Amino acid sequence: MNYLLLVCSDGVPTEAKAAANRSGLPAWLEMLDRRGARAFGERLETPSAAKTVQLRGGETIVTDGPFADTKEFIAGFDIIGCEHLDEAIAIAAQHPVAQSHCIEVRPFAQPSDAPEFCSRDAHAAVGDLAARLGRPVPEGAQRFLIMPCVDGNPGTDDEEAWIIRDGERWASALDERGIEVYGHALAPADAATTVRVRDGETLLSDGPFAETKEFVGGFDVIECAGIEEAVQIAADHPLARFHRCEVRPFWRDA
C-alpha cells in the first residue's frame, strides 16, 4: 500500500528547530531504506510561491498562496510504501518534523474508488516510483506539484461523468507532451491521520492537517517551463472547473 505523507509547518522554524530537522533527516531516510519503504520525497517552495487556480465560466482565476487560509501549510511531501496504516503512522512519527510540526498521512485511493485518469499505476512498487520520480529534471524544465483541492461534494451524475471524460483527455495530453511525471488520487479526508510528537508522545488526530472544508484530493508531479505554464496546466485540470488546484514549485536552492 502506498501513502502520501504531507509535511506541514506553521511557519519558518527557529534556527534550533531547523538544525534539529536537518540533523535527524538522514537517519529517518536510512530507516526508510532499511524497510524498503522509500519511494520519493521533496521539499516545496514556501507558500508565497504557491498559486491557487480555478476555472469559472471559462475564465481562469488565479490567487496567490495555498488553497487553505490557515496558519499551517504544506512544506514538503514523501511517498512511502508499507503494509498498513499503522506502519505508515509509525514512520511518520519518526520524521524529525513531527517533533515540532505535523505530518498528514493519506493512503492512495484504490482503483475502485477513483477514476482511471487519477489513479494511474495504482499498485506501482516503491522501486518503480523511486526510479520514475528520481530521474533528472530535463534541462530548461522545472518541477511543480499540482494538488487538486475538493470540498467532498460529489456533484451531479452529469458533473461526475464530465470530470471522468475530461480527466482522461487531460491525462493523455500530459503524457503525450511528456509533462506528467506521476500522479494519483488520495483516499477521502476521513481516511487521513495527522501525526504530531510532543515530549516523546505520539499524538494522533483523525482527518487532514487543515480544519477547513476543502482538502487535498490527489496530486500530480509535472515538469514544465515555469509557473505560467504550470498554472495553465492546472486550469485545464477537470477539477479546477468545480473545485480548485494549488500549484507549488519544488524547492530550488538559491
C-alpha positions as MATLAB code, in Angstrom:
seq = 'MNYLLLVCSDGVPTEAKAAANRSGLPAWLEMLDRRGARAFGERLETPSAAKTVQLRGGETIVTDGPFADTKEFIAGFDIIGCEHLDEAIAIAAQHPVAQSHCIEVRPFAQPSDAPEFCSRDAHAAVGDLAARLGRPVPEGAQRFLIMPCVDGNPGTDDEEAWIIRDGERWASALDERGIEVYGHALAPADAATTVRVRDGETLLSDGPFAETKEFVGGFDVIECAGIEEAVQIAADHPLARFHRCEVRPFWRDA';
ca = [
       0.000    0.000    0.000;
       1.318    3.425   -0.918;
       0.870    6.508    1.243;
       1.454   10.223    0.841;
       2.970   11.997    3.830;
       2.247   15.722    3.753;
       4.909   17.506    5.788;
       3.175   20.500    7.356;
       4.617   23.574    9.035;
       3.178   26.586   10.822;
       5.904   28.998    9.750;
       9.634   29.425    9.471;
      11.219   27.312   12.237;
      13.715   28.690   14.663;
      17.338   28.007   13.790;
      17.474   25.393   16.550;
      14.413   23.534   15.174;
      15.693   23.791   11.606;
      19.042   22.364   12.674;
      17.307   19.508   14.524;
      15.212   18.712   11.441;
      18.283   18.673    9.188;
      20.305   16.531   11.557;
      17.501   13.995   12.028;
      16.557   13.588    8.381;
      19.439   11.297    7.235;
      18.630    8.743    9.964;
      14.939    8.824    9.010;
      15.750    8.255    5.331;
      18.127    5.445    6.246;
      15.323    3.829    8.239;
      13.045    4.024    5.187;
      15.713    2.401    3.034;
      16.151   -0.450    5.536;
      12.401   -1.076    5.438;
      12.305   -0.828    1.649;
       9.622    1.833    2.102;
      11.213    4.876    0.490;
       9.867    5.977   -2.883;
      10.366    9.715   -3.121;
      10.311   12.922   -1.111;
      10.841   16.584   -1.804;
      10.703   19.961   -0.168;
       8.377   22.581   -1.685;
       8.849   26.300   -2.102;
       7.311   28.496    0.583;
       3.602   29.428    0.440;
       4.487   32.788   -1.115;
       5.349   30.857   -4.303;
       2.018   28.994   -4.388;
      -0.779   29.749   -6.837;
      -4.352   28.545   -6.396;
      -6.212   28.092   -9.673;
      -9.876   27.727  -10.555;
     -11.848   27.906  -13.780;
     -15.207   29.656  -13.675;
     -17.289   30.482  -16.721;
     -14.319   29.836  -18.983;
     -12.163   32.328  -17.052;
      -9.003   31.262  -15.233;
      -8.899   32.796  -11.757;
      -5.503   32.732  -10.052;
      -4.901   33.761   -6.434;
      -1.589   33.939   -4.626;
      -0.971   31.483   -1.810;
      -2.082   27.967   -0.787;
      -5.635   26.647   -1.053;
      -6.148   26.667    2.732;
      -6.109   30.002    4.542;
      -4.642   28.594    7.740;
      -1.530   29.017    9.843;
      -0.227   25.599    8.825;
       0.813   24.844    5.259;
       2.319   22.003    3.237;
       6.096   22.396    3.244;
       7.006   19.121    1.530;
       5.901   15.556    0.915;
       7.087   11.960    0.952;
       5.728    8.908   -0.848;
       6.208    5.658    1.038;
       5.129    2.051    0.645;
       4.289   -0.165    3.608;
       1.946   -2.924    4.701;
      -0.745   -0.966    6.538;
      -1.762    2.368    8.048;
      -0.271    1.657   11.478;
       3.149    1.214    9.895;
       2.743    4.432    7.890;
       1.822    6.298   11.086;
       4.850    4.871   12.890;
       7.088    6.027   10.031;
       5.519    9.497   10.088;
       6.033    9.736   13.862;
       9.762    9.193   13.347;
      10.032   12.066   10.862;
      12.065   14.837   12.549;
       9.487   17.484   11.573;
       6.798   15.671   13.603;
       8.624   16.818   16.740;
       7.717   20.466   16.151;
       5.065   20.470   13.406;
       2.843   17.699   11.994;
       2.612   15.050    9.277;
      -0.642   14.206    7.493;
      -0.797   10.536    6.440;
      -3.073    9.752    3.490;
      -3.473    6.396    1.739;
      -3.518    6.351   -2.037;
      -7.012    5.806   -3.403;
      -7.714    2.300   -4.611;
      -8.674    1.797   -8.282;
     -12.298    1.061   -7.363;
     -12.576    4.421   -5.577;
     -11.148    6.743   -8.228;
     -11.454    7.372  -11.971;
      -8.740    5.781  -14.075;
      -7.198    9.128  -15.014;
      -6.343    9.958  -11.390;
      -5.221    6.519  -10.257;
      -2.577    5.540  -12.784;
      -0.244    2.742  -11.686;
      -2.276    2.165   -8.552;
      -0.084   -0.735   -7.496;
       3.260    0.701   -8.568;
       6.103   -0.682   -6.483;
       8.219    1.643   -4.369;
      11.282    0.944   -6.512;
       9.424    1.807   -9.716;
       8.210    5.097   -8.243;
      11.684    5.909   -6.953;
      13.144    5.408  -10.430;
      10.480    7.498  -12.124;
      10.402   10.375   -9.662;
      14.127   10.321   -9.001;
      15.128   10.806  -12.625;
      16.921   14.047  -13.557;
      14.732   17.007  -14.488;
      15.181   17.889  -18.176;
      17.241   20.965  -18.938;
      15.090   24.079  -19.020;
      12.265   22.450  -17.079;
      11.087   22.871  -13.507;
       9.061   20.543  -11.335;
       5.749   21.503   -9.773;
       3.250   19.776   -7.520;
      -0.397   20.217   -8.509;
      -2.806   19.454   -5.674;
      -6.496   19.311   -6.633;
      -8.414   20.553   -3.586;
     -12.008   19.445   -3.186;
     -14.772   20.004   -0.669;
     -16.068   16.450   -0.670;
     -19.214   17.171   -2.651;
     -19.578   14.617   -5.456;
     -21.823   16.860   -7.592;
     -24.403   15.613  -10.051;
     -24.058   12.444  -12.111;
     -23.553   14.579  -15.224;
     -20.813   16.578  -13.500;
     -19.028   13.441  -12.402;
     -19.267   11.936  -15.883;
     -17.808   15.133  -17.378;
     -14.915   15.093  -14.888;
     -14.071   11.491  -15.810;
     -14.250   12.132  -19.561;
     -12.258   15.353  -19.428;
      -9.823   13.864  -16.916;
      -8.880   11.125  -19.333;
      -8.267   13.755  -22.017;
      -6.196   15.870  -19.601;
      -4.024   12.934  -18.525;
      -3.489   11.740  -22.104;
      -2.466   15.227  -23.239;
       0.120   15.492  -20.449;
       1.520   12.066  -21.270;
       1.828   12.965  -24.954;
       3.675   16.188  -24.087;
       5.970   14.405  -21.629;
       4.861   16.709  -18.803;
       3.347   14.239  -16.336;
       5.884   12.518  -14.094;
       3.449   10.814  -11.744;
       0.023   11.413  -10.260;
      -2.517    9.688   -8.077;
      -5.793   10.248   -6.273;
      -5.846   10.059   -2.483;
      -8.298    8.336   -0.199;
     -11.034   10.621    1.202;
     -10.348   13.082    4.003;
     -11.872   10.771    6.615;
      -9.049    8.292    5.875;
      -6.399   10.862    6.848;
      -4.457   10.782   10.124;
      -2.449   13.760   11.345;
       0.598   12.868   13.433;
       2.424   15.017   15.994;
       5.108   14.060   18.506;
       5.355   16.124   21.676;
       7.632   15.343   24.613;
       8.154   11.829   23.278;
       4.430   11.085   22.959;
       2.817   10.394   19.584;
      -0.429   12.342   19.228;
      -2.895   11.305   16.531;
      -5.919   13.159   15.233;
      -8.383   11.982   12.603;
      -8.598   13.984    9.405;
      -6.339   16.338    7.424;
      -3.933   18.854    8.949;
      -6.122   21.832    7.960;
      -9.522   22.143    9.605;
     -11.207   23.525    6.513;
     -13.994   22.406    4.213;
     -11.517   21.749    1.416;
      -8.839   19.076    1.437;
      -6.203   17.707   -0.923;
      -7.859   15.095   -3.108;
      -4.820   13.966   -5.077;
      -1.538   15.109   -6.548;
       0.345   15.375   -9.826;
       4.067   15.905  -10.267;
       4.699   17.717  -13.546;
       7.699   19.100  -15.431;
       7.269   22.263  -17.483;
       8.971   25.531  -18.383;
       7.775   27.658  -15.465;
       4.956   28.829  -13.219;
       2.865   30.337  -16.022;
       2.725   27.040  -17.903;
       2.075   25.153  -14.644;
      -0.889   27.440  -13.922;
      -2.283   26.797  -17.414;
      -1.966   23.047  -16.886;
      -3.719   23.307  -13.518;
      -6.503   25.427  -15.023;
      -7.116   22.644  -17.542;
      -7.437   20.049  -14.774;
     -11.042   18.789  -14.724;
     -11.427   19.518  -11.007;
     -10.436   23.185  -11.469;
     -13.823   23.776  -13.084;
     -15.717   22.789   -9.948;
     -13.085   22.976   -7.212;
      -9.536   24.421   -7.060;
      -5.949   23.348   -7.708;
      -2.922   24.553   -5.770;
       0.294   24.792   -7.782;
       3.563   24.759   -5.845;
       7.128   24.703   -7.242;
       9.610   22.183   -5.922;
      12.308   23.754   -3.763;
      15.300   25.064   -5.669;
      18.486   26.062   -3.885;
      19.490   29.646   -4.493;
];
